[in-house]
């Protein structure tokens, strides 16, 4: 996110969080690469929108079916994703409850998901979920979307926090 007041989630516009669904098997951790590269690797975008759009989480997850899930974000209008990570859908969306340090390490990423938040940061890094991760350090390598009231609203893309907040 470039500002604290706007972003885009694919899903102003300062950051585009992206939900993707894999069409064929493969591994890896795409990051800081053009969005077009993901399609070349077999991914299909299943959601795009603004962090402040209050998009329904249930609808996003229904549209993003499949065994693999990729989450990403980028500044609006930029070709390169700022952050992206992929993993097995069941691992990415494993409900960890509301414990602040809870994280599920999978595919080189520390994932966290509950009814209030979905996010990631590099594996092995401390997480302090309040509701997004506020642990100090490595701010540039975290992505978080608040999901309270079953809606994607606010979050962070890298060190850009408070995206979507009014």
N, C-alpha and C positions, 0 to 999 in steps of 0.2 A: 504494500500500500504506500501510496505516496503522501496521503494526507490522513488525518485521523477522522475524517468525516465521510469519506466515500471509498467504494471499492466495488469490484465485480466478482461474483461467484458464478462459473459456468457449470459458469454460472452465477462519480464518477469519479466517479469511476476511478479508482486508483488501483484496485487489485481485482483480478479475475481468479477466484478459486475455481478449480475445475474438478469435476467428477468424470471419470472415464471408465469404460468397460473394455476388457481385453477380448479380442476376437480369436486369438490363437495363443497357445502357451509361449512362455518366455519369461526370463527373469531380468533383474536389473533395477537400478534406481535412477531414473531420468531426473535430471535437475539442471537448471540454467541452460536450457536448450530450447530451440524453437518448438512451438506447439506442433507445427507440422511434422516434426520428427516422430511424434507419438503415433500419428496415423500410419506412418511408414513402418512402425514397429508392431502394428496390429491392434492399436487401441481405437475405440470409437467414443467420441464425446457423448455423454448421456445427460449432462446437466451444465448449464451456464447461467450465471445470474450475479446480481450485486449483493454484497454482504448485507446491505440494509434492506433488501427486498422482502425479508421475512418469508422466504420460500419454505413450503412445507417439507419437513424432513422425510416423512413417510413417502411422499410422492417422489422425492429425489431418489431415495433408496429403491423404490419400486422400478423407476426408470433405469436405474444402474444395477440391473441384475447381473448374473454371471458369477463365476468362481473367483475372479480377480478384480481388484478395485485399485484405481490410481487417484490420488488426491493431489491437487497442485494449485498454485496461485501465481499471479503476476500483476504488474502494474497495467492498468487499462491502456490499450493501444500499443503495448509492447509485444514484439514477436517472441521474445524469450520468456519462458517460465522462470519465476524467481525461485520457487521451490516445487519439488514433485517427489512423490514416493509411491510405490506400489506394493501390494501384498495380497495374500489370500483373503478374500472377502470376509470369511468367518473370523480371521485373526484381526483384521482391521476394525471390524465392528463388534469385537468381543466386549460385552458390557462389563465394565470394571467397577461399577457403582460410583460412589462419590468420594472415596478415599483420596485425599489430596496427592499422595505420592504414587498412586496406582498407575502402572504402565505395563503394556504387553509388548515385549520385544519380539519382533518377527521381521525377517528379511532385512536385517540391518537397521531397522527403524523402531523407535519407541512409540507405539500407538496408544491412544487413550480414547475411550468412547463411553458415554453414559447418556441418560436422558437430557443432560444439560450441555454436553460438549463433545466434540470430536476433534482430534488433533494428533500431531506427531512432532517428534524431534529425534535427533540421532540416537541410536541405541547406546546404552551405557551412560547417558546423561540424566541427571536428576530432573524430576518433574515435580512441580508444585501447582496443582490444579486449583484455581480459584476464579472462576470455573475454567478459564483458559490457563495455560501454564504461565506462571509468573516467576519461576525459578531464575535466579540470576545467571548470566552467561549464555553464550551461544544463541543469543536472540535472533541472529540472522538465519538460523537453521531450524526455526519452528513455525508451524502452521496450526492455527486453531480457529474453529468456528463454534460460536455459542449456538446451542440448539434448544434452549428453553422454550416451553410451550409448543414443542414439536415444529419449530421454525428455525431456519438458518438465519441468524441475526448477529451481527458484529463479529469481531475476532481479530486475528493478527496474521500477517503474512511476513515472515521474517521479523525484523526489528520494528516494523510498522504495526503498532498496537492500536486498539480502539477503533479499528476500521468499521465503519457503518454506524458508529455512535453519533448521536445528535448532540 
